[in-house]
Amino acid sequence: METPSKITLPLLILLLLAISLGLIANPCDATTNILYSGQRLSAGQSLREGNYRLLMQSNCNLVLYNGDYILWSTGTQYMGTNCYLTVTYDARLIVYDSSGRPVWTSDTYRAGRENYVLILQTDGSLVLYGPEVGRAYNARNTVTDTTAANAKSVKKGTFALVP
């Protein structure tokens, strides 16, 4: 019998963890709390978990809400049209405009090509999980915003990367 590949075993562990914590919703549901590597969250679409919502707004701003209260945003309003969020295979969240130009990138790059999953959790935390679930990086309410020529920190909401 063959040994599971280096990539398969961590992904299996991640999937079992997500299922056991009730983090995976039915993929046929209209709303979900998960975005996988390579998937898009287009303008007007959102991830939802309870009262929390991560919305890719039509004005190109990605916003995390608790009800009507804004917890965090990328600050990219009016930086493009028909923008979308994607989770990359190198552990980044990127908001692109309609021409494919990145207008915001998370400061979460990891070398290599792996599968990641962005989960909006029941406590409102937005967490990017990767294949090495054992180690964790928590941004402690800080996400690096690289929208313009200079980077700044956004101190709203909670974002974590679990490599």
Secondary structure, DSSP 8 states (H G I E B T S, - for coil): -----TTHHHHHHHHHHHHHTT----TTSS-BSEEEBT-EEETT-EEEETTEEEEE-TTS-EEEEETTEEEEE---TTS-SS-EEEE-TTS-EEEE-TTS-EEEE-S---SS----EEEE-TTS-EEEE-S-TT--EE-TT-EEE-SSSS-EEE-SS-EEEE-
